[in-house]
Amino acid sequence: MSDLITVQGVVLLAAPVGEYDKRIVLLTRERGKISAFARGARRPNSPFMAAANPFVFGTFTLYEGRSSYNLNQVSVTNHFVELAGMQPGIYYGYYFLELADYFGREGTDEREMMNLLYVTVKALLNPKIDQRLVRCVYELRTMAEQGLCPQVFECAACGHETEEKEPVFFSQKEHGILCGSCAMGGRDAARLSGAALFAMRFIIQAPMGKLYTFKLTEEVLKELEYHVGRYTAQNTDKSFRSLDILEMMTK
Ligand SMILES: [Zn+2]
C-alpha cells in the first residue's frame, strides 16, 4: 500500500488509550518526532505488547492516516528492559527521554539525538560508569546538538582564547566561559577548573561512540554537575517530572 511508511526510531513515550490501545511518541530518523496509535497494544497476545514501550529501538512500519499514524509492524533491535529494574537508573532514563521529547520536532532528522540516546542508555546500564556523569554528558551534548552549545573554546565576552594555565570562569548569563578580566566585571561567573573545562570540550566534540570513555574525580564531577545542570535548566522552559523524582531520590 502506498500509505505505508517505514522509519527507524525509538519510543519516547507510551500512554494507554481506552481499554486495549496505546498512543506512542517516536523519535525517528526519517520524520522527526511523531506520534502513532498502537491498536491492541495492551492485549497480552498483541505483537505490540513488548514494542510499544519507552526505550524500545527498532524499525517501525506505520500507516499514514489523515491526522495520525497507525502502528502496523515493529522489528525491535533493542528493548533495554533491564533498565526497568534499576533504581534510580530508570528515572535517569525517563529524564533523558523527556529531554529528547522536549526538543523533538516533526519533520527533522533526529539521527544524532537517536544515537545519543542509544549510547546514553547503554552507559546507564554499565555499572562502571557513574550515572551522575552520564547525566552531565547527556545534558551538555543535547544542548550542543540542539544549537544551544555554551561557548567553551574562548571567552564568551571578549573572544580571548585562554591559555592552559590561565584561570577560567563559567557564566550562565554569558552562555560560556569568561577570561579573568571579563569575569571581574561583576558578571555571574564561577571558577571553572582546567579538568572541568577539558571535560566540557570533550563532551561537545567527541564522536558519539567515545562519549562515555572517561572518568572524573568526585570534585570535578560535582563542578560539572553544578554548571551543566544549571545551564540545562536555564535553557529549557519546562520542569521535567522525571527530574523532580530523580532529585528527590538522590538527595
Ligand atoms: Zn574575556
py3Dmol code that shows the C-alpha trace and the ligand (Angstrom):
import py3Dmol

protein = """\
ATOM      1  CA  MET A   1       0.000   0.000   0.000  1.00  0.00           C
ATOM      2  CA  SER A   2       1.239   3.452  -0.860  1.00  0.00           C
ATOM      3  CA  ASP A   3       0.448   4.974   2.532  1.00  0.00           C
ATOM      4  CA  LEU A   4       2.721   2.574   4.431  1.00  0.00           C
ATOM      5  CA  ILE A   5       5.988   4.077   5.636  1.00  0.00           C
ATOM      6  CA  THR A   6       8.957   2.559   7.444  1.00  0.00           C
ATOM      7  CA  VAL A   7      11.040   4.527   9.932  1.00  0.00           C
ATOM      8  CA  GLN A   8      13.987   3.893  12.241  1.00  0.00           C
ATOM      9  CA  GLY A   9      13.165   5.172  15.674  1.00  0.00           C
ATOM     10  CA  VAL A  10      12.969   4.990  19.418  1.00  0.00           C
ATOM     11  CA  VAL A  11       9.852   5.111  21.613  1.00  0.00           C
ATOM     12  CA  LEU A  12       9.957   8.160  23.902  1.00  0.00           C
ATOM     13  CA  LEU A  13       6.523   7.813  25.456  1.00  0.00           C
ATOM     14  CA  ALA A  14       3.711   5.294  25.618  1.00  0.00           C
ATOM     15  CA  ALA A  15       0.343   6.179  27.100  1.00  0.00           C
ATOM     16  CA  PRO A  16      -2.708   3.949  27.479  1.00  0.00           C
ATOM     17  CA  VAL A  17      -5.735   4.840  25.354  1.00  0.00           C
ATOM     18  CA  GLY A  18      -9.111   3.249  26.059  1.00  0.00           C
ATOM     19  CA  GLU A  19      -9.094  -0.324  27.262  1.00  0.00           C
ATOM     20  CA  TYR A  20      -6.591  -2.037  24.950  1.00  0.00           C
ATOM     21  CA  ASP A  21      -4.702   0.562  22.949  1.00  0.00           C
ATOM     22  CA  LYS A  22      -1.723   2.844  23.338  1.00  0.00           C
ATOM     23  CA  ARG A  23      -0.523   6.078  21.859  1.00  0.00           C
ATOM     24  CA  ILE A  24       3.234   6.209  21.399  1.00  0.00           C
ATOM     25  CA  VAL A  25       5.614   9.066  20.637  1.00  0.00           C
ATOM     26  CA  LEU A  26       8.517   8.147  18.391  1.00  0.00           C
ATOM     27  CA  LEU A  27      11.745   9.952  17.648  1.00  0.00           C
ATOM     28  CA  THR A  28      12.690   8.941  14.111  1.00  0.00           C
ATOM     29  CA  ARG A  29      15.402   9.456  11.566  1.00  0.00           C
ATOM     30  CA  GLU A  30      13.024   9.984   8.650  1.00  0.00           C
ATOM     31  CA  ARG A  31      10.153  12.054  10.112  1.00  0.00           C
ATOM     32  CA  GLY A  32      11.433  13.578  13.318  1.00  0.00           C
ATOM     33  CA  LYS A  33       9.148  13.330  16.328  1.00  0.00           C
ATOM     34  CA  ILE A  34       5.793  11.765  15.500  1.00  0.00           C
ATOM     35  CA  SER A  35       3.035  10.087  17.429  1.00  0.00           C
ATOM     36  CA  ALA A  36       1.310   6.869  16.468  1.00  0.00           C
ATOM     37  CA  PHE A  37      -1.656   4.840  17.571  1.00  0.00           C
ATOM     38  CA  ALA A  38      -0.867   1.237  18.587  1.00  0.00           C
ATOM     39  CA  ARG A  39      -4.122  -0.643  18.366  1.00  0.00           C
ATOM     40  CA  GLY A  40      -4.459  -3.555  20.786  1.00  0.00           C
ATOM     41  CA  ALA A  41      -1.011  -2.913  22.298  1.00  0.00           C
ATOM     42  CA  ARG A  42      -2.288  -3.730  25.789  1.00  0.00           C
ATOM     43  CA  ARG A  43      -3.730  -7.109  24.866  1.00  0.00           C
ATOM     44  CA  PRO A  44      -1.484  -9.900  26.222  1.00  0.00           C
ATOM     45  CA  ASN A  45      -1.044 -11.594  22.840  1.00  0.00           C
ATOM     46  CA  SER A  46      -0.515  -8.423  20.850  1.00  0.00           C
ATOM     47  CA  PRO A  47       2.644  -8.172  18.722  1.00  0.00           C
ATOM     48  CA  PHE A  48       2.943  -4.599  20.049  1.00  0.00           C
ATOM     49  CA  MET A  49       2.833  -5.661  23.716  1.00  0.00           C
ATOM     50  CA  ALA A  50       6.642  -5.553  24.067  1.00  0.00           C
ATOM     51  CA  ALA A  51       7.343  -2.992  21.380  1.00  0.00           C
ATOM     52  CA  ALA A  52       5.058  -0.107  22.378  1.00  0.00           C
ATOM     53  CA  ASN A  53       7.163   0.840  25.402  1.00  0.00           C
ATOM     54  CA  PRO A  54       9.705   3.537  26.245  1.00  0.00           C
ATOM     55  CA  PHE A  55      13.375   2.811  25.365  1.00  0.00           C
ATOM     56  CA  VAL A  56      12.438   0.439  22.525  1.00  0.00           C
ATOM     57  CA  PHE A  57      14.665   0.989  19.472  1.00  0.00           C
ATOM     58  CA  GLY A  58      13.682  -0.527  16.160  1.00  0.00           C
ATOM     59  CA  THR A  59      12.149  -0.309  12.718  1.00  0.00           C
ATOM     60  CA  PHE A  60       8.534   0.800  12.752  1.00  0.00           C
ATOM     61  CA  THR A  61       6.111   0.362   9.878  1.00  0.00           C
ATOM     62  CA  LEU A  62       3.234   2.815  10.011  1.00  0.00           C
ATOM     63  CA  TYR A  63       0.061   3.610   8.088  1.00  0.00           C
ATOM     64  CA  GLU A  64      -0.037   7.272   7.401  1.00  0.00           C
ATOM     65  CA  GLY A  65      -3.595   8.292   8.226  1.00  0.00           C
ATOM     66  CA  ARG A  66      -5.132  11.683   7.595  1.00  0.00           C
ATOM     67  CA  SER A  67      -4.400  13.062  11.044  1.00  0.00           C
ATOM     68  CA  SER A  68      -2.123  10.489  12.685  1.00  0.00           C
ATOM     69  CA  TYR A  69      -0.024   7.402  12.163  1.00  0.00           C
ATOM     70  CA  ASN A  70      -1.122   3.872  12.999  1.00  0.00           C
ATOM     71  CA  LEU A  71       1.394   1.252  14.003  1.00  0.00           C
ATOM     72  CA  ASN A  72       1.391  -1.681  11.596  1.00  0.00           C
ATOM     73  CA  GLN A  73       4.548  -3.646  12.348  1.00  0.00           C
ATOM     74  CA  VAL A  74       7.637  -3.375  14.545  1.00  0.00           C
ATOM     75  CA  SER A  75      11.001  -5.030  14.323  1.00  0.00           C
ATOM     76  CA  VAL A  76      12.717  -4.413  17.654  1.00  0.00           C
ATOM     77  CA  THR A  77      16.505  -4.069  17.748  1.00  0.00           C
ATOM     78  CA  ASN A  78      16.762  -3.229  21.474  1.00  0.00           C
ATOM     79  CA  HIS A  79      14.285  -3.307  24.352  1.00  0.00           C
ATOM     80  CA  PHE A  80      16.587  -2.255  27.185  1.00  0.00           C
ATOM     81  CA  VAL A  81      14.179  -3.986  29.598  1.00  0.00           C
ATOM     82  CA  GLU A  82      16.992  -4.320  32.193  1.00  0.00           C
ATOM     83  CA  LEU A  83      16.668  -0.598  32.816  1.00  0.00           C
ATOM     84  CA  ALA A  84      13.174  -1.012  34.320  1.00  0.00           C
ATOM     85  CA  GLY A  85      14.619  -2.780  37.367  1.00  0.00           C
ATOM     86  CA  MET A  86      17.276  -0.173  38.056  1.00  0.00           C
ATOM     87  CA  GLN A  87      16.838   2.479  40.737  1.00  0.00           C
ATOM     88  CA  PRO A  88      17.461   5.328  40.245  1.00  0.00           C
ATOM     89  CA  GLY A  89      18.729   4.400  36.750  1.00  0.00           C
ATOM     90  CA  ILE A  90      15.227   4.173  35.293  1.00  0.00           C
ATOM     91  CA  TYR A  91      14.491   7.777  36.311  1.00  0.00           C
ATOM     92  CA  TYR A  92      17.665   8.987  34.653  1.00  0.00           C
ATOM     93  CA  GLY A  93      16.416   7.146  31.588  1.00  0.00           C
ATOM     94  CA  TYR A  94      12.958   8.723  31.734  1.00  0.00           C
ATOM     95  CA  TYR A  95      14.517  12.141  32.155  1.00  0.00           C
ATOM     96  CA  PHE A  96      16.690  11.604  29.065  1.00  0.00           C
ATOM     97  CA  LEU A  97      13.618  10.617  27.040  1.00  0.00           C
ATOM     98  CA  GLU A  98      11.731  13.637  28.373  1.00  0.00           C
ATOM     99  CA  LEU A  99      14.539  15.966  27.327  1.00  0.00           C
ATOM    100  CA  ALA A 100      14.625  14.402  23.833  1.00  0.00           C
ATOM    101  CA  ASP A 101      10.846  14.794  23.636  1.00  0.00           C
ATOM    102  CA  TYR A 102      11.110  18.449  24.678  1.00  0.00           C
ATOM    103  CA  PHE A 103      13.467  19.254  21.795  1.00  0.00           C
ATOM    104  CA  GLY A 104      11.974  16.851  19.219  1.00  0.00           C
ATOM    105  CA  ARG A 105      10.138  18.333  16.223  1.00  0.00           C
ATOM    106  CA  GLU A 106       8.183  16.743  13.413  1.00  0.00           C
ATOM    107  CA  GLY A 107       9.925  16.686  10.066  1.00  0.00           C
ATOM    108  CA  THR A 108      13.527  16.966  11.294  1.00  0.00           C
ATOM    109  CA  ASP A 109      16.282  14.367  11.043  1.00  0.00           C
ATOM    110  CA  GLU A 110      16.675  13.049  14.591  1.00  0.00           C
ATOM    111  CA  ARG A 111      19.531  10.662  13.817  1.00  0.00           C
ATOM    112  CA  GLU A 112      22.015  12.385  16.139  1.00  0.00           C
ATOM    113  CA  MET A 113      19.595  12.515  19.082  1.00  0.00           C
ATOM    114  CA  MET A 114      18.698   8.848  18.490  1.00  0.00           C
ATOM    115  CA  ASN A 115      22.379   7.902  18.518  1.00  0.00           C
ATOM    116  CA  LEU A 116      22.962   9.993  21.612  1.00  0.00           C
ATOM    117  CA  LEU A 117      20.049   8.306  23.396  1.00  0.00           C
ATOM    118  CA  TYR A 118      21.310   4.893  22.363  1.00  0.00           C
ATOM    119  CA  VAL A 119      24.872   5.326  23.671  1.00  0.00           C
ATOM    120  CA  THR A 120      23.499   7.038  26.782  1.00  0.00           C
ATOM    121  CA  VAL A 121      21.090   4.221  27.702  1.00  0.00           C
ATOM    122  CA  LYS A 122      23.964   1.771  27.178  1.00  0.00           C
ATOM    123  CA  ALA A 123      26.118   3.853  29.526  1.00  0.00           C
ATOM    124  CA  LEU A 124      23.327   3.868  32.135  1.00  0.00           C
ATOM    125  CA  LEU A 125      23.349   0.068  32.058  1.00  0.00           C
ATOM    126  CA  ASN A 126      27.121  -0.058  32.562  1.00  0.00           C
ATOM    127  CA  PRO A 127      27.802  -0.396  36.318  1.00  0.00           C
ATOM    128  CA  LYS A 128      31.325   1.009  35.825  1.00  0.00           C
ATOM    129  CA  ILE A 129      30.026   4.416  34.749  1.00  0.00           C
ATOM    130  CA  ASP A 130      28.735   6.893  37.338  1.00  0.00           C
ATOM    131  CA  GLN A 131      25.124   7.768  36.448  1.00  0.00           C
ATOM    132  CA  ARG A 132      25.644  11.354  37.581  1.00  0.00           C
ATOM    133  CA  LEU A 133      28.357  11.650  34.944  1.00  0.00           C
ATOM    134  CA  VAL A 134      26.020  10.085  32.355  1.00  0.00           C
ATOM    135  CA  ARG A 135      23.512  12.833  33.123  1.00  0.00           C
ATOM    136  CA  CYS A 136      26.122  15.618  32.686  1.00  0.00           C
ATOM    137  CA  VAL A 137      27.316  14.176  29.386  1.00  0.00           C
ATOM    138  CA  TYR A 138      23.799  13.702  28.031  1.00  0.00           C
ATOM    139  CA  GLU A 139      22.615  17.165  29.063  1.00  0.00           C
ATOM    140  CA  LEU A 140      25.600  19.038  27.669  1.00  0.00           C
ATOM    141  CA  ARG A 141      25.720  17.065  24.419  1.00  0.00           C
ATOM    142  CA  THR A 142      21.956  17.539  23.977  1.00  0.00           C
ATOM    143  CA  MET A 143      22.411  21.296  24.338  1.00  0.00           C
ATOM    144  CA  ALA A 144      25.173  21.169  21.721  1.00  0.00           C
ATOM    145  CA  GLU A 145      23.049  19.080  19.332  1.00  0.00           C
ATOM    146  CA  GLN A 146      20.116  21.492  19.755  1.00  0.00           C
ATOM    147  CA  GLY A 147      22.130  24.587  18.854  1.00  0.00           C
ATOM    148  CA  LEU A 148      22.387  25.768  22.467  1.00  0.00           C
ATOM    149  CA  CYS A 149      26.031  24.934  22.994  1.00  0.00           C
ATOM    150  CA  PRO A 150      27.811  27.085  25.592  1.00  0.00           C
ATOM    151  CA  GLN A 151      30.950  28.861  24.381  1.00  0.00           C
ATOM    152  CA  VAL A 152      33.793  26.904  25.982  1.00  0.00           C
ATOM    153  CA  PHE A 153      36.578  27.469  23.466  1.00  0.00           C
ATOM    154  CA  GLU A 154      37.157  31.181  24.001  1.00  0.00           C
ATOM    155  CA  CYS A 155      35.974  33.934  26.343  1.00  0.00           C
ATOM    156  CA  ALA A 156      32.258  34.462  25.629  1.00  0.00           C
ATOM    157  CA  ALA A 157      32.598  38.212  26.269  1.00  0.00           C
ATOM    158  CA  CYS A 158      35.854  39.279  24.559  1.00  0.00           C
ATOM    159  CA  GLY A 159      36.804  36.300  22.401  1.00  0.00           C
ATOM    160  CA  HIS A 160      40.169  35.843  24.112  1.00  0.00           C
ATOM    161  CA  GLU A 161      41.490  32.304  23.777  1.00  0.00           C
ATOM    162  CA  THR A 162      42.576  31.438  27.290  1.00  0.00           C
ATOM    163  CA  GLU A 163      45.970  29.807  27.856  1.00  0.00           C
ATOM    164  CA  GLU A 164      46.129  26.444  29.533  1.00  0.00           C
ATOM    165  CA  LYS A 165      47.184  27.739  32.953  1.00  0.00           C
ATOM    166  CA  GLU A 166      45.029  30.874  32.981  1.00  0.00           C
ATOM    167  CA  PRO A 167      42.067  30.931  35.385  1.00  0.00           C
ATOM    168  CA  VAL A 168      38.726  30.469  33.623  1.00  0.00           C
ATOM    169  CA  PHE A 169      35.202  31.173  34.871  1.00  0.00           C
ATOM    170  CA  PHE A 170      31.808  29.901  33.741  1.00  0.00           C
ATOM    171  CA  SER A 171      28.975  32.361  33.339  1.00  0.00           C
ATOM    172  CA  GLN A 172      25.359  31.249  32.920  1.00  0.00           C
ATOM    173  CA  LYS A 173      24.370  34.703  31.759  1.00  0.00           C
ATOM    174  CA  GLU A 174      27.066  34.861  29.072  1.00  0.00           C
ATOM    175  CA  HIS A 175      26.434  31.236  27.987  1.00  0.00           C
ATOM    176  CA  GLY A 176      30.025  30.174  28.379  1.00  0.00           C
ATOM    177  CA  ILE A 177      33.461  30.739  29.800  1.00  0.00           C
ATOM    178  CA  LEU A 178      34.976  34.084  30.711  1.00  0.00           C
ATOM    179  CA  CYS A 179      38.625  35.080  30.975  1.00  0.00           C
ATOM    180  CA  GLY A 180      39.916  36.542  34.248  1.00  0.00           C
ATOM    181  CA  SER A 181      39.484  40.184  33.273  1.00  0.00           C
ATOM    182  CA  CYS A 182      35.932  39.762  31.903  1.00  0.00           C
ATOM    183  CA  ALA A 183      34.912  37.760  34.986  1.00  0.00           C
ATOM    184  CA  MET A 184      35.980  40.668  37.185  1.00  0.00           C
ATOM    185  CA  GLY A 185      33.400  42.972  35.672  1.00  0.00           C
ATOM    186  CA  GLY A 186      30.734  41.788  38.114  1.00  0.00           C
ATOM    187  CA  ARG A 187      29.249  39.137  35.878  1.00  0.00           C
ATOM    188  CA  ASP A 188      27.793  35.959  37.414  1.00  0.00           C
ATOM    189  CA  ALA A 189      30.972  33.953  36.977  1.00  0.00           C
ATOM    190  CA  ALA A 190      32.115  30.925  38.975  1.00  0.00           C
ATOM    191  CA  ARG A 191      35.597  29.464  38.759  1.00  0.00           C
ATOM    192  CA  LEU A 192      35.946  26.506  36.393  1.00  0.00           C
ATOM    193  CA  SER A 193      38.840  24.087  36.864  1.00  0.00           C
ATOM    194  CA  GLY A 194      41.017  23.034  33.952  1.00  0.00           C
ATOM    195  CA  ALA A 195      39.770  19.465  34.294  1.00  0.00           C
ATOM    196  CA  ALA A 196      36.102  20.522  34.143  1.00  0.00           C
ATOM    197  CA  LEU A 197      36.769  22.726  31.108  1.00  0.00           C
ATOM    198  CA  PHE A 198      38.570  19.874  29.386  1.00  0.00           C
ATOM    199  CA  ALA A 199      35.626  17.546  30.118  1.00  0.00           C
ATOM    200  CA  MET A 200      33.126  20.061  28.690  1.00  0.00           C
ATOM    201  CA  ARG A 201      35.142  20.433  25.483  1.00  0.00           C
ATOM    202  CA  PHE A 202      35.419  16.689  25.138  1.00  0.00           C
ATOM    203  CA  ILE A 203      31.669  16.133  25.652  1.00  0.00           C
ATOM    204  CA  ILE A 204      30.849  18.699  22.962  1.00  0.00           C
ATOM    205  CA  GLN A 205      33.316  17.406  20.361  1.00  0.00           C
ATOM    206  CA  ALA A 206      33.779  13.671  20.883  1.00  0.00           C
ATOM    207  CA  PRO A 207      32.309  11.163  18.427  1.00  0.00           C
ATOM    208  CA  MET A 208      29.142   9.577  19.882  1.00  0.00           C
ATOM    209  CA  GLY A 209      30.844   6.213  20.360  1.00  0.00           C
ATOM    210  CA  LYS A 210      33.589   7.781  22.513  1.00  0.00           C
ATOM    211  CA  LEU A 211      31.365   9.919  24.771  1.00  0.00           C
ATOM    212  CA  TYR A 212      31.393   7.593  27.749  1.00  0.00           C
ATOM    213  CA  THR A 213      35.059   6.627  27.792  1.00  0.00           C
ATOM    214  CA  PHE A 214      36.341   8.936  30.519  1.00  0.00           C
ATOM    215  CA  LYS A 215      36.113   9.311  34.279  1.00  0.00           C
ATOM    216  CA  LEU A 216      36.242  12.293  36.609  1.00  0.00           C
ATOM    217  CA  THR A 217      37.238  12.746  40.235  1.00  0.00           C
ATOM    218  CA  GLU A 218      34.342  13.412  42.621  1.00  0.00           C
ATOM    219  CA  GLU A 219      35.419  17.030  42.903  1.00  0.00           C
ATOM    220  CA  VAL A 220      35.388  17.683  39.153  1.00  0.00           C
ATOM    221  CA  LEU A 221      32.148  15.735  38.705  1.00  0.00           C
ATOM    222  CA  LYS A 222      30.468  17.970  41.307  1.00  0.00           C
ATOM    223  CA  GLU A 223      31.693  21.036  39.472  1.00  0.00           C
ATOM    224  CA  LEU A 224      30.421  19.754  36.140  1.00  0.00           C
ATOM    225  CA  GLU A 225      27.051  18.790  37.662  1.00  0.00           C
ATOM    226  CA  TYR A 226      26.679  22.265  39.065  1.00  0.00           C
ATOM    227  CA  HIS A 227      27.401  24.143  35.831  1.00  0.00           C
ATOM    228  CA  VAL A 228      25.774  21.774  33.345  1.00  0.00           C
ATOM    229  CA  GLY A 229      22.680  21.203  35.493  1.00  0.00           C
ATOM    230  CA  ARG A 230      22.082  24.925  35.869  1.00  0.00           C
ATOM    231  CA  TYR A 231      22.859  25.582  32.214  1.00  0.00           C
ATOM    232  CA  THR A 232      20.315  22.967  31.094  1.00  0.00           C
ATOM    233  CA  ALA A 233      17.652  24.288  33.465  1.00  0.00           C
ATOM    234  CA  GLN A 234      18.179  27.868  32.319  1.00  0.00           C
ATOM    235  CA  ASN A 235      17.972  26.983  28.642  1.00  0.00           C
ATOM    236  CA  THR A 236      14.788  24.919  28.814  1.00  0.00           C
ATOM    237  CA  ASP A 237      11.447  26.392  29.899  1.00  0.00           C
ATOM    238  CA  LYS A 238       9.894  23.273  31.323  1.00  0.00           C
ATOM    239  CA  SER A 239      10.041  21.456  34.618  1.00  0.00           C
ATOM    240  CA  PHE A 240      10.770  17.793  33.927  1.00  0.00           C
ATOM    241  CA  ARG A 241       8.700  15.425  36.037  1.00  0.00           C
ATOM    242  CA  SER A 242      11.211  12.582  35.993  1.00  0.00           C
ATOM    243  CA  LEU A 243      13.946  15.009  37.047  1.00  0.00           C
ATOM    244  CA  ASP A 244      11.905  16.049  40.083  1.00  0.00           C
ATOM    245  CA  ILE A 245      11.514  12.380  41.080  1.00  0.00           C
ATOM    246  CA  LEU A 246      15.209  11.738  40.437  1.00  0.00           C
ATOM    247  CA  GLU A 247      16.265  14.670  42.566  1.00  0.00           C
ATOM    248  CA  MET A 248      14.036  13.520  45.413  1.00  0.00           C
ATOM    249  CA  MET A 249      15.515  10.012  45.193  1.00  0.00           C
ATOM    250  CA  THR A 250      19.162  11.036  45.064  1.00  0.00           C
ATOM    251  CA  LYS A 251      19.106  13.775  47.678  1.00  0.00           C
TER     252      LYS A 251
END
"""
ligand_1 = """\
1
ZN
Zn 37.261 37.986 28.167
"""
view = py3Dmol.view(width=600, height=400)
view.addModel(protein, "pdb")
view.setStyle({"model": 0}, {"cartoon": {"style": "trace"}})
view.addModel(ligand_1, "xyz")
view.setStyle({"model": 1}, {"stick": {}})
view.zoomTo()
view.show()
